[in-house]
Amino acid sequence: MLDQNNSLYQIMSDAATEMKRLGYTENSLKHYWDVWKRYLKYTVVNDIDRTDMDSFLKEKYSYDRGSDVLTTRNQRTAVRALNVLEYFAEYGKIYIRFPLKSPLDTDNPFRKESSTFLSNLKENGYSKATMHTHERVIIRFLHFLKDEGLASIAEFNEKHISDFILEITGHRGKVSYETGSLRKFFRYLYQEGQTAKDYSLFIPACNRLKSREHLPTVWKEDDINRILHSIDTGNPVGKRDFAMILLAVRLGLRGSDIKNLCFSDINWEAETITITQVKTKEPVVLPLIESIGMALVDYLKYSRPISDQPYIFLALRAPYNPLSSENHLHQVLNKYISRSGVIITADKSHGMHSMRHTLASGLLKQGTPLPVISGILGHRDSNTTAEYLRVDIEQLRSCTLGLEVEEHE
């Protein structure tokens, strides 16, 4: 929390100066500063403790940090701005969720390690999205090492691992993605002989699946229909978005596979969709069901820009590029969830991946065997599918048969 003995305005000024040094754009700084100024005025007018951010968010942005889900851009901006300010006041650093596009300075002593590691990932067939995820974590970690005064990887020790993890845990509890990337990075350095120890062994294990507090999200059929009906297919954006969301709802495709769907993947005569999954590199053949076929035809005939791109789904503004690998289609889906009026609670996942959970759950209820569901979802291992279905398996376990006991005289 913000220290009452510090000047709030001074903290704001120092934070803005540091963000400018890190390369934040003037536009981003303006958004942050506008929220901070409004917060400063709120504390003065209401004569309240500067640590009371919750009342400010509730009154000015209709947002309760304890229970509500962020639904508007203004809410997301305000929460992000206050989180940055709060973190800076406590740690004297700007928490960087995503490193800058050119994250390592030319004088950074760890540029070689970063470059060779990413090249190794590429040579081993990792997708662009996965490489980008690892890159963000490693770049942030290497920034941390430089800030700690290290000039080479040889000066590194176990304490730097614990200090870095402590720093990122101080901002949020889930660090499984970060620790996974670090483990891979240090295993690579050790195998290449760049470190005397295998520091990957010193990184605590974080089993992301087992540590989840909540069961996988499963949507009600009525809610899914309301979301689909909220999409205006009378305009180009709606036609494209409807087709993409329908692929997730009816076939359980991941966002990455939807974005990478090509004309060559569709066999109209055989009525099949055959893809090699971006995440697993495993092939999967799915039925081209009628509703999806009609949605694709509607989009291709009346919405898709004229382009030589092999990808089906494109941006609808020039130069009509394929959808970015960083676009996980989360905001696309959430736009229509908001329009539909479907209520989502704080513990409910509402990204495109939740549609895979819902499809798997529906198949299980229809009596589809687990290996068949695994094949439809493109899972290598049925244990992964079982994780998707925890919600239904646990419900089944809670059911008991009411046996009538016949009394005999």
PyMOL commands that set and color helices and strands:
alter all, ss='L'
color gray80, all
select helices_A, chain A and resi 8-22+26-45+53-61+73-91+111-123+128-147+153-155+158-169+176-191+199-202+221-229+236-251+255-259+263-265+290-302+330-340+353-365+370-377+382-388+390-397
alter helices_A, ss='H'
color red, helices_A
select strands_A, chain A and resi 266-267+272-276+283-287
alter strands_A, ss='S'
color yellow, strands_A
deselect
rebuild
show_as cartoon
